[in-house]
Amino acid sequence: MVRNHRSAALNVIARVLPHAFLSVAAIAQTGTIGGTVYRDTLFHQLVGVEISIPLLNRRAVSNYAGDFRLSGIPTGRYVLQLHHIGFAPLTDTVSVTENAAVDREYVMSQEPVVLDSVRVSAEKPRYVSALLNDFVERARHHNGGFFITDSALRKNESRKLQDVLTSVIPGLHTFRPMSGTRPTMEYVSSGRGPTLKGSTCPVALYVNGISIYNMGTMKDPESIPDLSRYTVADYAGIEYYPGGASIPPQYNMTPNSCGVLLLWERER
């Protein structure tokens, strides 16, 4: 009886072991795709890039340092696609081998953001607000500024405001001010003018034409607004001027050398 039980157990083990080894082998036959995405040849990292493998329906998003990682990819050859608003899409072919990590660097090329065509007439203005109608006129003529219209903002309502700004407007970067009370706050800076504590140049901010922040008069980092508290869905228009003569006269004050960001709220 004991011999029969032992034989039965050995038969079960003999049947199970090959499948176990096959399962382990199948798990091991995977690799990793990772890398860094840059916004220019000066190697400024690009956050918020969507990296996808359509064949596997796998995707990742680059972090604040432009890094991404797709792990557990079965061995084989795949098409890798990169997408980001304001940049031309990229396509690459990647070969994944067993237990190996593919490390790539990508530089995405900026492409102009096409503004919506806007038809404005004196008898039938697009907006009730005179401020928003002024924004439409400035966007129509450009005048050295960068503009994000209502329809573009509606398409990006799920994103953070600072990410939309830095992905569409060249020269803007997200940074975290050294705030003791708000360690996770985020704001945007440019590469122009004087710097705050020698590293960043925070842009001046106006909301509906009202001054919210200006480095010339508010040097304390605690006075910098937290853009992570601003919601994209609240705004119908955004415009940015790098500086100099491009800034509309009413906002062209001496301390605004880091650039001027204007936010215009939606009509309710």
Backbone as numpy.savetxt, mean C-alpha at the origin, in Angstrom:
# Nx Ny Nz CAx CAy CAz Cx Cy Cz
-2.87 -68.57 19.35 -3.71 -67.37 19.35 -2.84 -66.13 19.35
-1.78 -66.13 20.16 -0.88 -64.99 20.21 -0.22 -64.79 18.86
0.18 -65.92 18.24 0.85 -65.84 16.95 -0.08 -65.24 15.90
-1.36 -65.59 15.96 -2.33 -65.05 14.99 -2.48 -63.54 15.17
-2.59 -63.09 16.44 -2.71 -61.65 16.70 -1.48 -60.91 16.19
-0.29 -61.52 16.43 0.95 -60.86 16.01 1.00 -60.76 14.49
0.56 -61.81 13.80 0.57 -61.79 12.34 -0.40 -60.73 11.80
-1.56 -60.61 12.45 -2.54 -59.62 12.01 -2.00 -58.21 12.19
-1.30 -57.99 13.32 -0.73 -56.66 13.58 0.33 -56.33 12.56
1.17 -57.30 12.23 2.22 -57.06 11.23 1.63 -56.75 9.87
0.53 -57.42 9.55 -0.13 -57.14 8.26 -0.66 -55.71 8.20
-1.24 -55.26 9.31 -1.76 -53.88 9.37 -0.64 -52.88 9.19
0.48 -53.11 9.90 1.64 -52.21 9.80 2.17 -52.19 8.37
2.22 -53.37 7.75 2.74 -53.47 6.39 1.87 -52.68 5.42
0.54 -52.64 5.68 -0.35 -51.89 4.80 -0.28 -50.39 5.06
-0.10 -49.97 6.32 -0.16 -48.56 6.69 1.14 -47.83 6.40
2.29 -48.48 6.66 3.57 -47.81 6.54 3.83 -47.20 5.16
3.58 -47.86 4.05 3.83 -47.24 2.74 3.05 -45.96 2.55
1.76 -45.96 3.00 0.94 -44.75 2.88 1.49 -43.63 3.74
1.99 -43.99 4.92 2.56 -42.96 5.81 3.77 -42.32 5.16
4.63 -43.16 4.56 5.83 -42.62 3.90 5.45 -41.76 2.71
4.43 -42.18 1.97 3.97 -41.38 0.82 3.45 -40.03 1.28
2.71 -40.01 2.42 2.16 -38.75 2.93 3.28 -37.81 3.33
4.30 -38.34 4.02 5.42 -37.51 4.44 6.15 -36.97 3.23
6.32 -37.83 2.21 7.02 -37.41 0.99 6.24 -36.32 0.29
4.91 -36.44 0.26 4.09 -35.43 -0.40 4.19 -34.10 0.30
4.23 -34.15 1.65 4.35 -32.91 2.41 5.70 -32.25 2.16
6.74 -33.10 2.04 8.09 -32.55 1.89 8.32 -31.94 0.52
7.50 -32.32 -0.49 7.71 -31.85 -1.85 7.10 -30.46 -2.05
7.50 -29.56 -1.22 7.03 -28.18 -1.34 8.22 -27.24 -1.15
8.03 -26.01 -1.54 9.06 -25.00 -1.37 8.43 -23.66 -1.00
9.24 -22.63 -0.98 8.80 -21.30 -0.56 9.20 -20.26 -1.60
8.31 -19.31 -1.85 8.61 -18.17 -2.72 8.55 -16.92 -1.86
9.61 -16.15 -1.87 9.65 -14.91 -1.09 10.47 -13.86 -1.81
10.51 -12.68 -1.22 11.31 -11.62 -1.83 10.91 -10.25 -1.35
11.35 -9.24 -2.08 11.10 -7.84 -1.73 10.68 -7.08 -2.98
9.73 -6.16 -2.80 9.24 -5.35 -3.92 9.63 -3.90 -3.66
10.18 -3.24 -4.69 10.61 -1.85 -4.59 9.78 -0.98 -5.53
9.68 0.29 -5.16 8.90 1.23 -5.97 9.76 1.95 -7.00
11.08 1.86 -6.91 11.98 2.51 -7.86 13.36 1.86 -7.76
14.26 2.31 -8.64 15.61 1.74 -8.67 16.49 2.25 -7.54
15.96 3.16 -6.72 16.68 3.60 -5.52 16.38 2.67 -4.34
15.59 1.63 -4.62 15.26 0.58 -3.65 14.47 1.11 -2.46
13.47 1.95 -2.74 12.48 2.30 -1.73 11.42 1.19 -1.73
11.24 0.57 -0.56 10.32 -0.57 -0.48 8.88 -0.13 -0.75
8.10 -1.05 -1.30 6.71 -0.77 -1.65 5.79 -1.66 -0.83
4.94 -1.04 -0.03 4.02 -1.78 0.82 2.70 -2.01 0.09
2.01 -3.08 0.44 0.66 -3.31 -0.08 0.59 -3.90 -1.47
1.70 -4.46 -1.98 1.68 -5.10 -3.30 1.02 -6.49 -3.16
0.10 -6.80 -4.04 -0.52 -8.14 -4.03 0.28 -9.06 -4.93
0.80 -10.14 -4.36 1.56 -11.14 -5.10 0.72 -12.41 -5.15
0.46 -12.93 -6.34 -0.45 -14.07 -6.44 0.09 -15.13 -7.40
-0.34 -16.37 -7.15 -0.11 -17.49 -8.05 -1.49 -17.96 -8.51
-1.97 -17.50 -9.67 -3.33 -17.81 -10.11 -3.63 -19.31 -10.17
-2.66 -20.12 -10.61 -2.89 -21.55 -10.75 -3.26 -22.21 -9.43
-2.67 -21.71 -8.34 -2.92 -22.30 -7.00 -3.90 -21.50 -6.19
-4.35 -20.37 -6.73 -5.23 -19.46 -5.99 -4.60 -19.05 -4.65
-3.29 -18.79 -4.68 -2.56 -18.35 -3.49 -2.15 -16.89 -3.67
-2.15 -16.16 -2.58 -1.77 -14.75 -2.65 -1.10 -14.32 -1.36
-0.32 -13.23 -1.44 0.30 -12.60 -0.27 0.35 -11.11 -0.55
0.60 -10.33 0.50 0.69 -8.87 0.37 2.00 -8.42 1.00
2.73 -7.57 0.30 4.02 -7.11 0.84 3.81 -6.26 2.08
4.69 -6.40 3.06 4.56 -5.68 4.32 5.23 -4.30 4.25
5.39 -3.65 5.41 5.93 -2.29 5.45 7.33 -2.21 4.87
8.07 -3.33 4.86 9.43 -3.35 4.32 9.47 -3.86 2.88
8.30 -4.04 2.28 8.22 -4.54 0.91 8.40 -6.04 0.78
8.50 -6.76 1.91 8.77 -8.20 1.88 7.48 -9.00 1.76
7.57 -10.16 1.13 6.44 -11.08 1.03 6.94 -12.51 1.11
6.03 -13.45 1.37 6.41 -14.86 1.50 5.20 -15.73 1.21
5.39 -16.71 0.35 4.38 -17.73 0.05 5.01 -19.09 0.36
4.56 -19.73 1.42 5.16 -21.01 1.83 4.24 -22.17 1.49
4.82 -23.39 1.52 4.03 -24.58 1.23 3.59 -24.68 -0.22
4.41 -24.16 -1.14 4.07 -24.20 -2.56 4.54 -25.54 -3.14
3.66 -26.31 -3.76 4.09 -27.59 -4.36 5.17 -27.37 -5.42
6.06 -28.34 -5.53 7.12 -28.21 -6.52 6.53 -28.10 -7.92
7.16 -27.27 -8.73 6.68 -27.06 -10.09 7.04 -25.68 -10.58
6.51 -25.33 -11.76 6.79 -24.04 -12.38 5.50 -23.24 -12.42
5.56 -21.98 -11.94 4.35 -21.19 -11.79 4.54 -19.77 -12.33
3.40 -19.18 -12.71 3.37 -17.76 -13.08 3.04 -16.96 -11.83
3.89 -15.98 -11.54 3.73 -15.11 -10.37 3.31 -13.72 -10.87
2.25 -13.16 -10.29 1.74 -11.86 -10.72 1.80 -10.87 -9.58
2.20 -9.62 -9.88 2.28 -8.55 -8.88 1.39 -7.40 -9.33
0.54 -6.92 -8.40 -0.37 -5.82 -8.72 -0.36 -4.80 -7.59
-0.42 -3.53 -7.98 -0.49 -2.44 -7.01 -1.05 -1.22 -7.72
-2.00 -0.54 -7.10 -2.59 0.64 -7.71 -1.51 1.70 -7.94
-1.53 2.30 -9.13 -0.55 3.32 -9.46 0.73 2.79 -10.06
0.83 1.44 -10.21 2.02 0.82 -10.77 1.63 -0.18 -11.85
2.49 -0.30 -12.87 2.25 -1.27 -13.93 2.38 -2.68 -13.37
1.46 -3.60 -13.70 1.56 -4.97 -13.18 2.81 -5.68 -13.68
3.29 -6.62 -12.88 4.47 -7.41 -13.22 4.10 -8.89 -13.27
4.74 -9.63 -14.18 4.54 -11.07 -14.27 5.91 -11.75 -14.33
6.05 -12.82 -13.56 7.31 -13.55 -13.53 7.01 -15.04 -13.51
7.96 -15.85 -13.98 7.84 -17.31 -13.93 8.84 -17.84 -12.91
8.33 -18.63 -11.98 9.15 -19.11 -10.87 9.11 -20.63 -10.81
10.27 -21.25 -10.63 10.35 -22.70 -10.46 10.61 -23.01 -8.99
9.75 -23.85 -8.43 9.85 -24.24 -7.02 10.36 -25.67 -6.95
11.41 -25.86 -6.18 11.96 -27.20 -5.98 11.78 -27.62 -4.53
11.95 -28.90 -4.29 11.66 -29.47 -2.97 12.54 -28.88 -1.88
11.89 -28.42 -0.80 12.56 -27.88 0.39 13.48 -26.69 0.09
13.23 -25.99 -1.00 14.07 -24.85 -1.38 13.27 -23.55 -1.28
13.99 -22.45 -1.08 13.35 -21.13 -0.99 13.80 -20.29 -2.19
12.83 -19.80 -2.95 13.11 -18.89 -4.05 13.07 -17.46 -3.51
14.12 -16.69 -3.73 14.20 -15.31 -3.24 14.34 -14.37 -4.43
13.37 -13.48 -4.62 13.37 -12.59 -5.77 13.26 -11.13 -5.31
13.76 -10.23 -6.15 13.58 -8.79 -5.96 12.88 -8.23 -7.19
11.87 -7.38 -6.96 11.12 -6.80 -8.06 11.08 -5.28 -7.92
11.23 -4.60 -9.04 11.08 -3.14 -9.08 9.88 -2.84 -9.96
8.84 -2.25 -9.37 7.63 -1.93 -10.12 7.73 -0.51 -10.70
7.17 -0.32 -11.87 7.22 0.97 -12.55 5.93 1.74 -12.32
6.08 2.98 -11.89 4.89 3.79 -11.68 4.25 4.11 -13.02
2.92 4.12 -13.03 2.19 4.54 -14.21 1.17 5.58 -13.79
0.90 6.57 -14.63 -0.01 7.66 -14.25 -1.38 7.13 -13.85
-1.94 7.73 -12.80 -3.30 7.40 -12.40 -4.25 8.21 -13.26
-5.10 7.53 -14.02 -6.02 8.21 -14.91 -7.19 8.76 -14.11
-7.33 10.06 -14.14 -8.42 10.70 -13.42 -9.73 10.52 -14.19
-10.81 10.45 -13.46 -12.11 10.38 -14.10 -12.40 11.67 -14.83
-13.03 11.55 -15.99 -13.44 12.77 -16.68 -14.57 13.41 -15.91
-14.51 14.71 -15.74 -15.49 15.44 -14.94 -16.09 16.54 -15.80
-17.39 16.57 -15.87 -18.08 17.60 -16.64 -18.76 18.54 -15.66
-18.38 19.80 -15.68 -18.91 20.78 -14.74 -19.53 21.92 -15.53
-20.72 22.33 -15.15 -21.37 23.48 -15.78 -21.90 24.40 -14.70
-22.04 25.67 -15.03 -22.49 26.66 -14.05 -23.91 26.37 -13.60
-24.74 25.82 -14.52 -26.15 25.59 -14.18 -26.33 24.34 -13.31
-25.41 23.38 -13.48 -25.59 22.10 -12.79 -24.27 21.63 -12.22
-23.80 22.19 -11.09 -22.51 21.78 -10.51 -22.58 20.34 -10.03
-21.40 19.72 -10.04 -21.35 18.34 -9.60 -21.61 18.22 -8.10
-21.11 19.17 -7.35 -21.27 19.15 -5.90 -22.01 20.39 -5.43
-22.65 20.27 -4.28 -23.24 21.43 -3.64 -22.13 22.29 -3.03
-21.13 21.63 -2.46 -20.05 22.32 -1.78 -19.17 23.08 -2.77
-18.95 24.36 -2.48 -18.05 25.17 -3.31 -16.62 24.66 -3.20
-16.24 24.12 -2.03 -14.89 23.61 -1.84 -14.62 22.40 -2.75
-15.61 21.51 -2.87 -15.44 20.34 -3.73 -15.43 20.74 -5.21
-16.23 21.73 -5.56 -16.20 22.21 -6.95 -14.85 22.85 -7.28
-14.25 23.53 -6.31 -12.90 24.08 -6.53 -11.90 22.94 -6.72
-12.06 21.88 -5.94 -11.18 20.71 -6.11 -11.30 20.14 -7.52
-12.53 20.01 -8.02 -12.76 19.48 -9.37 -12.05 20.33 -10.41
-12.12 21.65 -10.26 -11.46 22.54 -11.22 -9.95 22.39 -11.18
-9.39 22.28 -9.98 -7.93 22.10 -9.87 -7.51 20.76 -10.46
-8.31 19.70 -10.22 -8.00 18.39 -10.78 -8.07 18.41 -12.30
-8.98 19.21 -12.84 -9.12 19.30 -14.30 -7.87 19.90 -14.94
-7.28 20.88 -14.27 -6.14 21.58 -14.85 -4.78 21.10 -14.30
-4.82 20.23 -13.29 -3.62 19.65 -12.67 -2.78 20.73 -11.96
-2.16 21.64 -12.66 -1.39 22.73 -12.04 -0.29 22.22 -11.10
0.36 21.12 -11.45 1.50 20.66 -10.66 1.15 19.82 -9.45
-0.13 19.50 -9.27 -0.53 18.69 -8.12 -0.83 17.24 -8.50
-1.07 16.42 -7.50 -1.48 15.04 -7.69 -2.88 14.90 -7.09
-3.79 14.27 -7.82 -5.19 14.25 -7.43 -5.73 12.82 -7.38
-6.54 12.54 -6.35 -7.25 11.27 -6.23 -8.74 11.61 -6.16
-9.50 11.14 -7.14 -10.91 11.52 -7.25 -11.81 10.60 -6.44
-13.09 10.97 -6.41 -14.08 10.26 -5.61 -14.18 8.79 -6.02
-14.24 8.51 -7.33 -14.41 7.12 -7.77 -13.21 6.26 -7.39
-12.00 6.83 -7.50 -10.80 6.08 -7.11 -10.80 5.80 -5.62
-11.26 6.75 -4.82 -11.32 6.54 -3.37 -12.36 5.48 -3.01
-13.49 5.48 -3.73 -14.52 4.48 -3.45 -14.02 3.07 -3.76
-13.16 2.93 -4.75 -12.61 1.61 -5.08 -11.60 1.14 -4.04
-11.12 2.05 -3.21 -10.07 1.71 -2.24 -10.51 1.93 -0.80
-11.82 1.85 -0.56 -12.34 2.13 0.78 -11.87 1.13 1.83
-11.48 -0.07 1.40 -11.04 -1.08 2.37 -9.58 -0.90 2.79
-8.85 0.01 2.13 -7.44 0.21 2.43 -7.24 1.35 3.42
-6.05 1.38 4.01 -5.71 2.47 4.91 -5.39 3.72 4.08
-5.76 4.88 4.61 -5.56 6.13 3.87 -4.09 6.33 3.53
-3.20 6.09 4.49 -1.78 6.31 4.24 -1.24 5.39 3.15
-1.79 4.18 3.04 -1.35 3.25 1.99 -1.82 3.73 0.61
-3.04 4.25 0.54 -3.53 4.79 -0.73 -2.66 5.97 -1.17
-2.34 6.85 -0.23 -1.55 8.04 -0.55 -0.16 7.65 -1.07
0.52 6.76 -0.36 1.91 6.43 -0.74 1.97 5.57 -2.00
0.89 4.86 -2.34 0.90 4.03 -3.53 0.60 4.83 -4.79
-0.10 5.95 -4.65 -0.50 6.74 -5.81 0.39 7.95 -6.03
0.86 8.56 -4.95 1.59 9.83 -5.05 3.09 9.58 -4.91
3.87 9.87 -5.95 5.33 9.67 -5.87 5.96 10.57 -4.80
6.95 10.02 -4.11 7.69 10.82 -3.14 7.13 10.82 -1.74
5.93 10.29 -1.54 5.36 10.22 -0.19 5.71 8.87 0.44
6.03 8.90 1.74 6.39 7.69 2.46 5.67 7.68 3.80
5.29 6.49 4.25 4.68 6.34 5.57 5.78 6.25 6.63
5.57 6.93 7.76 6.50 6.79 8.88 5.73 6.84 10.19
6.37 6.40 11.24 5.75 6.41 12.57 6.46 7.44 13.44
5.79 8.54 13.78 6.41 9.54 14.66 6.73 8.93 16.02
7.75 9.46 16.66 8.15 8.97 17.98 7.19 9.51 19.03
6.04 8.86 19.11 5.01 9.29 20.03 4.94 8.36 21.23
5.01 8.96 22.42 4.94 8.14 23.63 3.54 7.66 23.93
2.53 8.43 23.54 1.15 8.06 23.85 0.49 7.29 22.72
1.03 7.37 21.50 0.42 6.68 20.36 1.53 5.97 19.55
2.06 4.89 20.08 3.21 4.23 19.45 2.92 3.63 18.09
1.64 3.36 17.76 1.32 2.73 16.48 0.82 3.74 15.45
0.84 5.01 15.77 0.32 6.01 14.83 1.18 6.08 13.57
0.58 6.51 12.46 1.29 6.62 11.18 0.95 7.95 10.51
1.93 8.48 9.80 1.74 9.72 9.06 2.55 9.61 7.77
2.46 10.64 6.91 3.20 10.61 5.64 4.19 11.77 5.58
5.31 11.52 4.92 6.35 12.54 4.79 6.86 12.56 3.36
7.54 13.64 3.03 8.15 13.78 1.71 9.66 13.92 1.88
10.37 13.97 0.78 11.81 14.12 0.84 12.26 15.56 0.69
11.31 16.49 0.81 11.63 17.90 0.60 11.86 18.62 1.93
12.50 19.77 1.86 12.53 20.71 2.98 13.26 20.21 4.21
13.09 20.93 5.34 13.73 20.55 6.61 13.11 19.27 7.14
13.79 18.64 8.07 13.29 17.38 8.60 12.94 17.51 10.08
12.12 16.57 10.52 11.74 16.50 11.92 12.66 15.49 12.59
13.51 15.97 13.51 14.49 15.12 14.19 15.41 14.45 13.17
15.68 15.15 12.07 16.70 14.73 11.13 16.38 13.55 10.25
15.11 13.10 10.20 14.84 11.91 9.40 13.64 12.03 8.47
12.64 12.78 8.85 11.43 12.84 8.05 11.02 14.29 7.82
10.17 14.46 6.81 9.65 15.80 6.48 8.12 15.69 6.40
7.41 15.77 7.52 5.96 15.57 7.53 5.25 16.64 6.69
4.30 16.21 5.86 3.58 17.15 5.01 2.57 17.94 5.85
2.25 19.15 5.39 1.19 19.93 6.02 -0.16 19.33 5.64
-1.09 19.32 6.57 -2.40 18.69 6.34 -3.53 19.70 6.54
-4.44 19.72 5.56 -5.66 20.52 5.64 -6.85 19.60 5.38
-7.91 19.78 6.16 -9.15 19.05 5.93 -10.25 20.08 5.71
-10.88 20.03 4.54 -11.89 21.02 4.15 -11.36 22.45 4.25
-10.08 22.61 3.93 -9.46 23.93 3.92 -8.99 24.42 5.27
-9.20 23.64 6.34 -8.81 24.03 7.69 -7.48 23.36 8.03
-6.52 24.13 8.53 -5.20 23.61 8.86 -5.28 22.67 10.06
-4.81 21.43 9.87 -4.79 20.43 10.93 -3.39 20.25 11.49
-2.40 20.29 10.59 -1.01 20.12 11.04 -0.06 20.87 10.12
0.96 21.48 10.74 2.02 22.16 9.99 3.29 22.09 10.81
4.34 21.49 10.24 5.56 21.28 11.01 6.19 22.59 11.46
5.97 23.68 10.69 6.57 24.96 11.04 6.07 25.51 12.36
4.83 25.18 12.71 4.26 25.70 13.95 3.99 24.60 14.98
4.12 23.33 14.58 3.82 22.20 15.48 4.96 21.20 15.40
6.07 21.48 16.05 7.26 20.63 15.95 7.20 19.41 16.87
6.32 19.43 17.87 6.21 18.31 18.79 5.59 17.11 18.07
6.24 15.94 18.06 5.66 14.76 17.41 4.27 14.40 17.91
3.96 14.78 19.15 2.64 14.48 19.68 1.54 15.25 18.96
1.90 16.33 18.26 0.90 17.13 17.55 0.62 16.60 16.15
1.39 15.63 15.69 1.18 15.07 14.36 -0.09 14.21 14.36
-0.98 14.40 13.38 -2.20 13.59 13.33 -1.89 12.12 13.07
-2.78 11.26 13.47 -2.64 9.82 13.22 -3.52 9.47 12.02
-2.90 9.28 10.84 -3.68 9.01 9.64 -4.37 7.66 9.68
-3.92 6.77 10.57 -4.60 5.48 10.66 -6.01 5.63 11.23
-6.29 6.80 11.80 -7.63 7.08 12.31 -8.52 7.74 11.26
-7.94 8.08 10.10 -8.70 8.70 9.02 -9.20 7.59 8.08
-10.48 7.66 7.70 -11.10 6.62 6.87 -11.25 7.09 5.43
-10.81 6.26 4.49 -10.88 6.62 3.07 -12.31 6.95 2.66
-13.27 6.21 3.21 -14.68 6.40 2.82 -15.24 7.77 3.19
-14.53 8.53 4.01 -15.02 9.85 4.42 -14.72 10.94 3.40
-13.92 10.64 2.37 -13.42 11.71 1.50 -13.83 11.53 0.04
-14.13 12.67 -0.60 -14.51 12.69 -2.02 -13.38 13.17 -2.90
-12.34 13.70 -2.31 -11.23 14.19 -3.10 -9.99 14.40 -2.25
-8.83 14.11 -2.84 -7.55 14.33 -2.16 -6.60 14.96 -3.17
-5.84 15.95 -2.73 -4.83 16.54 -3.61 -3.56 16.78 -2.81
-2.43 16.66 -3.51 -1.13 16.84 -2.87 -0.24 17.69 -3.77
0.47 18.65 -3.14 1.39 19.53 -3.86 2.76 19.41 -3.21
3.78 19.03 -4.01 5.13 18.84 -3.44 5.72 20.09 -2.84
5.33 21.27 -3.36 5.87 22.52 -2.81 6.03 23.59 -3.86
6.52 24.74 -3.42 6.80 25.83 -4.35 5.56 26.41 -4.98
5.70 26.81 -6.25 4.62 27.49 -6.94 3.43 26.59 -7.25
3.61 25.27 -7.11 2.50 24.37 -7.41 1.39 24.46 -6.37
1.70 24.91 -5.16 0.71 24.97 -4.08 -0.26 26.13 -4.35
-1.57 25.90 -4.24 -2.53 27.00 -4.38 -2.18 28.13 -3.40
-2.34 29.39 -3.81 -1.89 30.53 -2.99 -2.42 30.51 -1.56
-3.68 30.09 -1.37 -4.26 30.12 -0.02 -3.63 29.12 0.94
-2.85 28.15 0.40 -2.18 27.16 1.24 -0.66 27.24 1.13
-0.18 28.22 0.39 1.26 28.34 0.14 1.90 29.24 1.18
2.05 28.71 2.39 2.67 29.45 3.48 4.11 28.98 3.67
4.94 29.81 4.22 6.37 29.52 4.35 6.65 28.18 5.03
5.96 27.81 6.13 6.31 26.55 6.81 5.92 25.30 6.02
5.23 25.45 4.87 4.73 24.28 4.15 5.74 23.72 3.16
7.02 23.74 3.49 8.06 23.32 2.55 8.14 21.80 2.38
7.46 21.04 3.23 7.46 19.58 3.09 6.36 19.11 2.15
5.57 20.03 1.63 4.45 19.67 0.78 3.13 19.85 1.51
2.06 19.90 0.74 0.73 20.16 1.30 -0.24 19.08 0.86
-0.95 18.49 1.83 -1.96 17.47 1.57 -3.32 18.05 1.93
-4.24 18.01 0.97 -5.59 18.55 1.16 -6.61 17.42 1.06
-7.43 17.26 2.10 -8.49 16.26 2.11 -9.85 16.97 2.07
-10.72 16.46 1.20 -12.06 17.06 1.06 -13.11 16.01 1.36
-13.92 16.27 2.40 -14.90 15.29 2.87 -16.06 15.16 1.89
-16.64 13.98 1.89 -17.82 13.72 1.05 -19.03 14.48 1.55
-19.91 14.78 0.63 -21.19 15.38 1.01 -22.08 14.28 1.54
-22.80 14.58 2.60 -23.67 13.56 3.23 -25.11 13.71 2.76
